[in-house]
Amino acid sequence: MTHPVTIRKVSTGEERTVEVTTIGGVYWWTDGNMSCDCNRSDLFGDADDTCGHSRFMVRIEALGIDELKSADSFFNNPNHH
């Protein structure tokens, strides 16, 4: 089974939807490996593997992340634990 993940490169506004077989949980995308821009750049197909939390935004409806968010937006949310 695959899950669609929409990823946006913030600097250009370009969006791509990719199918992933392992979606992980919300933590994986907000605090774990896929919260880092270096890993999101691989998913996007971007050669810049610099670490950070603001260059890419994701939407993963299967996890209830139904709007594009950067990892920073989770860190700055007082309701995020």
C-alpha positions in Angstrom: 0.0 0.0 0.0 1.3 3.5 -0.8 0.4 6.9 0.6 0.5 10.2 -1.2 2.7 12.9 0.3 2.6 16.4 -1.1 5.8 18.3 -0.6 6.4 22.0 -1.5 9.7 23.7 -1.9 9.1 27.0 -0.1 11.6 29.1 -2.1 9.8 28.3 -5.5 6.3 27.3 -4.4 6.8 24.1 -6.6 4.8 21.2 -5.3 5.2 17.5 -6.0 3.1 14.5 -4.9 5.0 11.4 -4.3 3.8 7.9 -3.2 5.6 6.5 -0.2 5.3 2.9 1.0 6.4 3.6 4.6 4.6 6.7 5.9 5.7 6.4 9.6 3.7 8.4 12.1 3.2 12.0 12.7 6.3 12.1 14.9 8.4 10.9 11.9 7.4 14.0 9.9 7.3 16.5 12.8 10.3 15.6 15.0 11.9 12.5 13.4 14.0 11.9 10.3 11.5 13.3 7.8 11.2 16.6 9.7 14.7 17.6 8.4 15.1 19.4 5.1 18.0 17.1 4.2 15.6 14.1 4.0 12.7 16.1 2.5 15.0 17.3 -0.2 15.6 13.6 -1.2 11.9 13.0 -1.4 11.5 16.2 -3.5 14.4 15.2 -5.8 16.5 18.2 -4.8 20.3 18.0 -4.6 20.7 20.4 -1.7 20.9 18.2 1.4 21.4 21.0 4.0 19.8 20.3 7.3 17.0 22.6 8.6 13.3 22.8 9.1 12.0 25.5 6.9 12.8 24.8 3.2 10.0 22.2 2.6 6.4 21.8 3.7 4.4 18.6 3.6 0.8 17.5 3.5 0.0 13.9 4.5 -3.7 13.4 4.7 -3.4 9.8 5.9 -1.9 11.1 9.1 -4.3 14.0 9.5 -1.7 16.6 8.3 -4.2 18.1 5.9 -2.5 21.4 5.2 1.1 22.1 4.0 3.3 22.5 7.0 7.0 22.8 7.6 8.6 21.1 10.6 9.1 24.6 12.1 5.3 25.1 12.1 5.0 22.0 14.4 7.8 23.2 16.7 6.2 26.7 17.0 2.7 25.3 17.8 1.9 25.4 21.5 -0.4 22.4 21.1 2.4 20.2 19.7 3.8 17.8 22.3 
